Every structure is written in structure tokens, then in C-alpha cells.
Amino acid sequence: MPYYEFVCEDCNTKFEMKRCIAEIDDPAACPQCHGNHVARQVSRVMAFSHGDGGSVSALGDTGGCASCGGGSCASCSSHN
């Protein structure tokens, strides 16, 4: 199941939820304030390029993990 990013419009908390694709548009509650004014965010993805000789490089690498590519998700926060 993929993770989806959300932001609470009541308390501005950003969080991730693991959901199946069939549940993507189901209502979500904020884990901080339990409010229901939550908006799904557009997630960043990490892409890789395979070069000659088997080399692999990240495209658009701005740091972070393979989930967010930018150090802004919960996984990155736990590593930084």
C-alpha cells in the first residue's frame, strides 16, 4: 500500500497515511487535533537513471529519502 501525504487545515499538521488506492479519497482525520479539514498533498517521487557501465544516479536529487526526495517526510525526520 502506498503512503499519502496530508495537511490539516485546522492546525497545519503535516502527516502521512498508508492507504490502498481504493481509499485515496476517503475522509482522513488529523492525528494531532483530530479535525476533519484535511487536504491530500501532491507527493514528490524519486526517479533513477541507469547509465553506461551499470552506473545509477538519482534525477533531481535534493537529498532526503526515496519517498520524498527532499527530507520533508516522516521517514526523513526520523533519520535527521
Biopython code that builds the backbone (N, CA, C, O; Angstrom):
import numpy as np
from Bio.PDB.StructureBuilder import StructureBuilder

atoms = [
    (1, "MET", "N", (0.837, -1.174, 0.000)),
    (1, "MET", "CA", (0.000, 0.000, 0.000)),
    (1, "MET", "C", (0.890, 1.247, 0.000)),
    (1, "MET", "O", (1.901, 1.291, 0.701)),
    (2, "PRO", "N", (0.517, 2.244, -0.775)),
    (2, "PRO", "CA", (1.315, 3.476, -0.800)),
    (2, "PRO", "C", (0.993, 4.408, 0.370)),
    (2, "PRO", "O", (-0.068, 4.320, 0.987)),
    (3, "TYR", "N", (1.929, 5.291, 0.649)),
    (3, "TYR", "CA", (1.728, 6.339, 1.641)),
    (3, "TYR", "C", (1.255, 7.597, 0.922)),
    (3, "TYR", "O", (1.709, 7.894, -0.182)),
    (4, "TYR", "N", (0.349, 8.329, 1.545)),
    (4, "TYR", "CA", (-0.135, 9.591, 1.007)),
    (4, "TYR", "C", (0.122, 10.682, 2.040)),
    (4, "TYR", "O", (0.022, 10.448, 3.244)),
    (5, "GLU", "N", (0.451, 11.865, 1.558)),
    (5, "GLU", "CA", (0.740, 12.994, 2.428)),
    (5, "GLU", "C", (-0.501, 13.866, 2.559)),
    (5, "GLU", "O", (-1.226, 14.087, 1.590)),
    (6, "PHE", "N", (-0.734, 14.357, 3.773)),
    (6, "PHE", "CA", (-1.876, 15.198, 4.075)),
    (6, "PHE", "C", (-1.420, 16.390, 4.905)),
    (6, "PHE", "O", (-0.358, 16.356, 5.527)),
    (7, "VAL", "N", (-2.237, 17.449, 4.908)),
    (7, "VAL", "CA", (-2.025, 18.578, 5.811)),
    (7, "VAL", "C", (-3.376, 18.943, 6.413)),
    (7, "VAL", "O", (-4.391, 19.001, 5.720)),
    (8, "CYS", "N", (-3.360, 19.185, 7.717)),
    (8, "CYS", "CA", (-4.583, 19.575, 8.423)),
    (8, "CYS", "C", (-4.758, 21.089, 8.270)),
    (8, "CYS", "O", (-3.850, 21.858, 8.585)),
    (9, "GLU", "N", (-5.908, 21.500, 7.795)),
    (9, "GLU", "CA", (-6.178, 22.918, 7.599)),
    (9, "GLU", "C", (-6.556, 23.611, 8.910)),
    (9, "GLU", "O", (-6.617, 24.840, 8.961)),
    (10, "ASP", "N", (-6.810, 22.835, 9.972)),
    (10, "ASP", "CA", (-7.146, 23.420, 11.272)),
    (10, "ASP", "C", (-5.885, 23.761, 12.078)),
    (10, "ASP", "O", (-5.778, 24.856, 12.631)),
    (11, "CYS", "N", (-4.930, 22.820, 12.143)),
    (11, "CYS", "CA", (-3.736, 23.037, 12.981)),
    (11, "CYS", "C", (-2.430, 23.046, 12.183)),
    (11, "CYS", "O", (-1.356, 23.190, 12.767)),
    (12, "ASN", "N", (-2.509, 22.895, 10.853)),
    (12, "ASN", "CA", (-1.360, 22.935, 9.945)),
    (12, "ASN", "C", (-0.382, 21.769, 10.146)),
    (12, "ASN", "O", (0.783, 21.868, 9.759)),
    (13, "THR", "N", (-0.840, 20.676, 10.744)),
    (13, "THR", "CA", (-0.009, 19.483, 10.916)),
    (13, "THR", "C", (0.110, 18.747, 9.589)),
    (13, "THR", "O", (-0.887, 18.518, 8.905)),
    (14, "LYS", "N", (1.338, 18.378, 9.230)),
    (14, "LYS", "CA", (1.578, 17.558, 8.040)),
    (14, "LYS", "C", (1.803, 16.131, 8.492)),
    (14, "LYS", "O", (2.538, 15.885, 9.448)),
    (15, "PHE", "N", (1.167, 15.181, 7.800)),
    (15, "PHE", "CA", (1.306, 13.774, 8.186)),
    (15, "PHE", "C", (1.120, 12.877, 6.981)),
    (15, "PHE", "O", (0.635, 13.304, 5.933)),
    (16, "GLU", "N", (1.515, 11.625, 7.150)),
    (16, "GLU", "CA", (1.375, 10.608, 6.104)),
    (16, "GLU", "C", (0.419, 9.533, 6.579)),
    (16, "GLU", "O", (0.319, 9.247, 7.772)),
    (17, "MET", "N", (-0.283, 8.940, 5.618)),
    (17, "MET", "CA", (-1.151, 7.802, 5.915)),
    (17, "MET", "C", (-0.919, 6.728, 4.869)),
    (17, "MET", "O", (-0.774, 7.016, 3.681)),
    (18, "LYS", "N", (-0.887, 5.501, 5.323)),
    (18, "LYS", "CA", (-0.772, 4.349, 4.430)),
    (18, "LYS", "C", (-2.186, 3.907, 4.090)),
    (18, "LYS", "O", (-2.957, 3.529, 4.972)),
    (19, "ARG", "N", (-2.528, 3.957, 2.790)),
    (19, "ARG", "CA", (-3.877, 3.616, 2.345)),
    (19, "ARG", "C", (-3.823, 2.877, 1.025)),
    (19, "ARG", "O", (-2.910, 3.078, 0.224)),
    (20, "CYS", "N", (-4.812, 2.015, 0.803)),
    (20, "CYS", "CA", (-4.907, 1.397, -0.512)),
    (20, "CYS", "C", (-5.494, 2.437, -1.480)),
    (20, "CYS", "O", (-6.154, 3.386, -1.057)),
    (21, "ILE", "N", (-5.251, 2.251, -2.748)),
    (21, "ILE", "CA", (-5.666, 3.221, -3.757)),
    (21, "ILE", "C", (-7.181, 3.415, -3.750)),
    (21, "ILE", "O", (-7.654, 4.520, -4.016)),
    (22, "ALA", "N", (-7.941, 2.383, -3.457)),
    (22, "ALA", "CA", (-9.406, 2.499, -3.426)),
    (22, "ALA", "C", (-9.884, 3.451, -2.326)),
    (22, "ALA", "O", (-11.012, 3.940, -2.389)),
    (23, "GLU", "N", (-9.036, 3.724, -1.310)),
    (23, "GLU", "CA", (-9.405, 4.591, -0.188)),
    (23, "GLU", "C", (-8.803, 5.988, -0.302)),
    (23, "GLU", "O", (-8.908, 6.777, 0.637)),
    (24, "ILE", "N", (-8.177, 6.308, -1.429)),
    (24, "ILE", "CA", (-7.429, 7.553, -1.556)),
    (24, "ILE", "C", (-8.267, 8.796, -1.257)),
    (24, "ILE", "O", (-7.750, 9.749, -0.672)),
    (25, "ASP", "N", (-9.533, 8.812, -1.639)),
    (25, "ASP", "CA", (-10.376, 9.987, -1.439)),
    (25, "ASP", "C", (-11.278, 9.891, -0.208)),
    (25, "ASP", "O", (-12.110, 10.770, 0.016)),
    (26, "ASP", "N", (-11.123, 8.844, 0.581)),
    (26, "ASP", "CA", (-11.904, 8.724, 1.814)),
    (26, "ASP", "C", (-11.470, 9.814, 2.801)),
    (26, "ASP", "O", (-10.314, 10.238, 2.782)),
    (27, "PRO", "N", (-12.382, 10.267, 3.657)),
    (27, "PRO", "CA", (-12.014, 11.286, 4.644)),
    (27, "PRO", "C", (-10.885, 10.806, 5.560)),
    (27, "PRO", "O", (-10.772, 9.620, 5.868)),
    (28, "ALA", "N", (-10.061, 11.754, 5.980)),
    (28, "ALA", "CA", (-8.960, 11.453, 6.895)),
    (28, "ALA", "C", (-9.061, 12.402, 8.080)),
    (28, "ALA", "O", (-9.465, 13.555, 7.927)),
    (29, "ALA", "N", (-8.694, 11.916, 9.257)),
    (29, "ALA", "CA", (-8.689, 12.749, 10.457)),
    (29, "ALA", "C", (-7.252, 13.070, 10.840)),
    (29, "ALA", "O", (-6.365, 12.226, 10.710)),
    (30, "CYS", "N", (-7.028, 14.283, 11.307)),
    (30, "CYS", "CA", (-5.704, 14.713, 11.734)),
    (30, "CYS", "C", (-5.301, 13.958, 13.000)),
    (30, "CYS", "O", (-6.088, 13.886, 13.943)),
    (31, "PRO", "N", (-4.089, 13.393, 13.041)),
    (31, "PRO", "CA", (-3.650, 12.674, 14.234)),
    (31, "PRO", "C", (-3.341, 13.612, 15.407)),
    (31, "PRO", "O", (-3.277, 13.165, 16.552)),
    (32, "GLN", "N", (-3.150, 14.904, 15.132)),
    (32, "GLN", "CA", (-2.818, 15.871, 16.182)),
    (32, "GLN", "C", (-4.075, 16.438, 16.852)),
    (32, "GLN", "O", (-4.238, 16.325, 18.067)),
    (33, "CYS", "N", (-4.966, 17.052, 16.052)),
    (33, "CYS", "CA", (-6.149, 17.709, 16.624)),
    (33, "CYS", "C", (-7.443, 16.940, 16.371)),
    (33, "CYS", "O", (-8.504, 17.314, 16.869)),
    (34, "HIS", "N", (-7.346, 15.859, 15.589)),
    (34, "HIS", "CA", (-8.492, 15.006, 15.242)),
    (34, "HIS", "C", (-9.532, 15.735, 14.389)),
    (34, "HIS", "O", (-10.677, 15.296, 14.284)),
    (35, "GLY", "N", (-9.122, 16.857, 13.778)),
    (35, "GLY", "CA", (-10.008, 17.604, 12.891)),
    (35, "GLY", "C", (-10.226, 16.879, 11.581)),
    (35, "GLY", "O", (-9.451, 15.997, 11.211)),
    (36, "ASN", "N", (-11.275, 17.249, 10.886)),
    (36, "ASN", "CA", (-11.616, 16.607, 9.622)),
    (36, "ASN", "C", (-11.362, 17.496, 8.406)),
    (36, "ASN", "O", (-11.713, 17.112, 7.290)),
    (37, "HIS", "N", (-10.767, 18.660, 8.590)),
    (37, "HIS", "CA", (-10.446, 19.565, 7.484)),
    (37, "HIS", "C", (-9.029, 19.255, 7.014)),
    (37, "HIS", "O", (-8.089, 20.004, 7.278)),
    (38, "VAL", "N", (-8.903, 18.138, 6.315)),
    (38, "VAL", "CA", (-7.604, 17.617, 5.895)),
    (38, "VAL", "C", (-7.550, 17.581, 4.373)),
    (38, "VAL", "O", (-8.506, 17.168, 3.717)),
    (39, "ALA", "N", (-6.419, 18.019, 3.819)),
    (39, "ALA", "CA", (-6.241, 18.025, 2.362)),
    (39, "ALA", "C", (-5.072, 17.125, 1.976)),
    (39, "ALA", "O", (-4.002, 17.180, 2.582)),
    (40, "ARG", "N", (-5.293, 16.301, 0.964)),
    (40, "ARG", "CA", (-4.222, 15.443, 0.448)),
    (40, "ARG", "C", (-3.264, 16.309, -0.362)),
    (40, "ARG", "O", (-3.701, 17.175, -1.121)),
    (41, "GLN", "N", (-1.965, 16.083, -0.206)),
    (41, "GLN", "CA", (-0.938, 16.849, -0.882)),
    (41, "GLN", "C", (-0.378, 16.083, -2.074)),
    (41, "GLN", "O", (-0.489, 14.859, -2.143)),
    (42, "VAL", "N", (0.214, 16.798, -2.994)),
    (42, "VAL", "CA", (0.904, 16.164, -4.116)),
    (42, "VAL", "C", (2.270, 15.722, -3.609)),
    (42, "VAL", "O", (3.041, 16.536, -3.100)),
    (43, "SER", "N", (2.566, 14.454, -3.744)),
    (43, "SER", "CA", (3.825, 13.901, -3.256)),
    (43, "SER", "C", (4.910, 13.974, -4.315)),
    (43, "SER", "O", (4.637, 13.900, -5.513)),
    (44, "ARG", "N", (6.138, 14.121, -3.857)),
    (44, "ARG", "CA", (7.279, 14.075, -4.750)),
    (44, "ARG", "C", (7.718, 12.627, -4.900)),
    (44, "ARG", "O", (7.543, 11.824, -3.984)),
    (45, "VAL", "N", (8.280, 12.298, -6.035)),
    (45, "VAL", "CA", (8.778, 10.947, -6.264)),
    (45, "VAL", "C", (10.247, 11.008, -6.630)),
    (45, "VAL", "O", (10.734, 12.042, -7.086)),
    (46, "MET", "N", (10.948, 9.919, -6.437)),
    (46, "MET", "CA", (12.360, 9.829, -6.771)),
    (46, "MET", "C", (12.484, 8.973, -8.026)),
    (46, "MET", "O", (11.916, 7.883, -8.096)),
    (47, "ALA", "N", (13.225, 9.464, -9.013)),
    (47, "ALA", "CA", (13.457, 8.730, -10.254)),
    (47, "ALA", "C", (14.945, 8.462, -10.410)),
    (47, "ALA", "O", (15.774, 9.262, -9.977)),
    (48, "PHE", "N", (15.276, 7.353, -11.018)),
    (48, "PHE", "CA", (16.665, 6.964, -11.203)),
    (48, "PHE", "C", (16.963, 6.759, -12.680)),
    (48, "PHE", "O", (16.089, 6.383, -13.461)),
    (49, "SER", "N", (18.205, 7.010, -13.042)),
    (49, "SER", "CA", (18.655, 6.811, -14.413)),
    (49, "SER", "C", (19.792, 5.797, -14.404)),
    (49, "SER", "O", (20.713, 5.899, -13.594)),
    (50, "HIS", "N", (19.728, 4.817, -15.306)),
    (50, "HIS", "CA", (20.774, 3.821, -15.434)),
    (50, "HIS", "C", (21.672, 4.224, -16.600)),
    (50, "HIS", "O", (21.224, 4.312, -17.743)),
    (51, "GLY", "N", (22.935, 4.465, -16.296)),
    (51, "GLY", "CA", (23.873, 4.890, -17.321)),
    (51, "GLY", "C", (24.698, 3.744, -17.866)),
    (51, "GLY", "O", (24.524, 2.587, -17.482)),
    (52, "ASP", "N", (25.604, 4.094, -18.775)),
    (52, "ASP", "CA", (26.522, 3.104, -19.339)),
    (52, "ASP", "C", (27.388, 2.515, -18.235)),
    (52, "ASP", "O", (27.750, 3.214, -17.289)),
    (53, "GLY", "N", (27.709, 1.283, -18.346)),
    (53, "GLY", "CA", (28.570, 0.621, -17.362)),
    (53, "GLY", "C", (27.863, 0.276, -16.071)),
    (53, "GLY", "O", (28.513, -0.104, -15.098)),
    (54, "GLY", "N", (26.540, 0.400, -16.038)),
    (54, "GLY", "CA", (25.782, -0.003, -14.856)),
    (54, "GLY", "C", (25.663, 1.061, -13.786)),
    (54, "GLY", "O", (25.151, 0.775, -12.704)),
    (55, "SER", "N", (26.120, 2.288, -14.046)),
    (55, "SER", "CA", (26.009, 3.324, -13.024)),
    (55, "SER", "C", (24.549, 3.751, -12.861)),
    (55, "SER", "O", (23.770, 3.730, -13.814)),
    (56, "VAL", "N", (24.204, 4.134, -11.648)),
    (56, "VAL", "CA", (22.850, 4.576, -11.334)),
    (56, "VAL", "C", (22.950, 5.931, -10.668)),
    (56, "VAL", "O", (23.754, 6.123, -9.756)),
    (57, "SER", "N", (22.133, 6.875, -11.120)),
    (57, "SER", "CA", (22.119, 8.187, -10.485)),
    (57, "SER", "C", (20.677, 8.636, -10.289)),
    (57, "SER", "O", (19.783, 8.292, -11.063)),
    (58, "ALA", "N", (20.478, 9.422, -9.221)),
    (58, "ALA", "CA", (19.153, 9.956, -8.935)),
    (58, "ALA", "C", (18.945, 11.206, -9.769)),
    (58, "ALA", "O", (19.838, 12.046, -9.877)),
    (59, "LEU", "N", (17.767, 11.328, -10.355)),
    (59, "LEU", "CA", (17.418, 12.507, -11.131)),
    (59, "LEU", "C", (16.728, 13.506, -10.220)),
    (59, "LEU", "O", (15.802, 13.147, -9.493)),
    (60, "GLY", "N", (17.168, 14.753, -10.253)),
    (60, "GLY", "CA", (16.550, 15.770, -9.415)),
    (60, "GLY", "C", (16.817, 15.544, -7.947)),
    (60, "GLY", "O", (15.988, 15.901, -7.111)),
    (61, "ASP", "N", (17.953, 14.959, -7.611)),
    (61, "ASP", "CA", (18.277, 14.624, -6.225)),
    (61, "ASP", "C", (18.447, 15.893, -5.400)),
    (61, "ASP", "O", (19.325, 16.709, -5.678)),
    (62, "THR", "N", (17.600, 16.054, -4.378)),
    (62, "THR", "CA", (17.701, 17.194, -3.477)),
    (62, "THR", "C", (17.913, 16.722, -2.047)),
    (62, "THR", "O", (17.668, 17.474, -1.104)),
    (63, "GLY", "N", (18.360, 15.500, -1.879)),
    (63, "GLY", "CA", (18.542, 14.952, -0.544)),
    (63, "GLY", "C", (17.288, 14.240, -0.090)),
    (63, "GLY", "O", (16.312, 14.158, -0.836)),
    (64, "GLY", "N", (17.305, 13.729, 1.114)),
    (64, "GLY", "CA", (16.140, 13.035, 1.636)),
    (64, "GLY", "C", (16.133, 11.573, 1.234)),
    (64, "GLY", "O", (17.140, 11.041, 0.766)),
    (65, "CYS", "N", (15.011, 10.938, 1.418)),
    (65, "CYS", "CA", (14.885, 9.513, 1.134)),
    (65, "CYS", "C", (14.196, 9.287, -0.208)),
    (65, "CYS", "O", (13.833, 10.241, -0.897)),
    (66, "ALA", "N", (14.022, 8.053, -0.564)),
    (66, "ALA", "CA", (13.371, 7.711, -1.828)),
    (66, "ALA", "C", (11.884, 8.062, -1.815)),
    (66, "ALA", "O", (11.269, 8.172, -2.876)),
    (67, "SER", "N", (11.298, 8.240, -0.627)),
    (67, "SER", "CA", (9.876, 8.581, -0.554)),
    (67, "SER", "C", (9.607, 10.023, -0.933)),
    (67, "SER", "O", (8.676, 10.303, -1.688)),
    (68, "CYS", "N", (10.417, 10.951, -0.411)),
    (68, "CYS", "CA", (10.107, 12.360, -0.645)),
    (68, "CYS", "C", (11.160, 13.067, -1.480)),
    (68, "CYS", "O", (10.848, 14.060, -2.136)),
    (69, "GLY", "N", (12.403, 12.585, -1.476)),
    (69, "GLY", "CA", (13.448, 13.220, -2.248)),
    (69, "GLY", "C", (13.834, 14.590, -1.740)),
    (69, "GLY", "O", (14.620, 15.280, -2.389)),
    (70, "GLY", "N", (13.312, 15.007, -0.607)),
    (70, "GLY", "CA", (13.615, 16.338, -0.142)),
    (70, "GLY", "C", (13.793, 16.487, 1.349)),
    (70, "GLY", "O", (13.953, 17.606, 1.838)),
    (71, "GLY", "N", (13.771, 15.397, 2.085)),
    (71, "GLY", "CA", (13.984, 15.476, 3.521)),
    (71, "GLY", "C", (12.792, 15.999, 4.297)),
    (71, "GLY", "O", (12.950, 16.454, 5.430)),
    (72, "SER", "N", (11.585, 15.945, 3.707)),
    (72, "SER", "CA", (10.442, 16.552, 4.382)),
    (72, "SER", "C", (9.391, 15.562, 4.881)),
    (72, "SER", "O", (8.373, 15.975, 5.438)),
    (73, "CYS", "N", (9.618, 14.278, 4.693)),
    (73, "CYS", "CA", (8.606, 13.316, 5.145)),
    (73, "CYS", "C", (8.945, 12.792, 6.539)),
    (73, "CYS", "O", (10.016, 13.084, 7.072)),
    (74, "ALA", "N", (8.045, 12.031, 7.119)),
    (74, "ALA", "CA", (8.257, 11.479, 8.449)),
    (74, "ALA", "C", (9.465, 10.554, 8.520)),
    (74, "ALA", "O", (10.145, 10.494, 9.544)),
    (75, "SER", "N", (9.734, 9.828, 7.427)),
    (75, "SER", "CA", (10.890, 8.936, 7.409)),
    (75, "SER", "C", (12.195, 9.733, 7.503)),
    (75, "SER", "O", (13.103, 9.357, 8.244)),
    (76, "CYS", "N", (12.282, 10.830, 6.751)),
    (76, "CYS", "CA", (13.479, 11.673, 6.787)),
    (76, "CYS", "C", (13.645, 12.309, 8.161)),
    (76, "CYS", "O", (14.758, 12.391, 8.680)),
    (77, "SER", "N", (12.547, 12.758, 8.748)),
    (77, "SER", "CA", (12.604, 13.414, 10.049)),
    (77, "SER", "C", (13.171, 12.479, 11.109)),
    (77, "SER", "O", (13.864, 12.921, 12.025)),
    (78, "SER", "N", (12.878, 11.196, 10.985)),
    (78, "SER", "CA", (13.378, 10.248, 11.986)),
    (78, "SER", "C", (14.854, 9.927, 11.775)),
    (78, "SER", "O", (15.510, 9.413, 12.681)),
    (79, "HIS", "N", (15.389, 10.227, 10.577)),
    (79, "HIS", "CA", (16.800, 9.966, 10.296)),
    (79, "HIS", "C", (17.676, 11.196, 10.510)),
    (79, "HIS", "O", (18.895, 11.070, 10.632)),
    (80, "ASN", "N", (17.074, 12.384, 10.558)),
    (80, "ASN", "CA", (17.845, 13.636, 10.679)),
    (80, "ASN", "C", (17.926, 14.099, 12.107)),
    (80, "ASN", "O", (18.536, 15.131, 12.387)),
]
sb = StructureBuilder()
sb.init_structure("model")
sb.init_model(0)
sb.init_chain("A")
sb.init_seg("    ")
for serial, (resi, resn, name, xyz) in enumerate(atoms, 1):
    if name == "N":
        sb.init_residue(resn, " ", resi, " ")
    sb.init_atom(name, np.array(xyz, "f"), 0.0, 1.0, " ", f" {name:<3s}", serial, name[0])
structure = sb.get_structure()
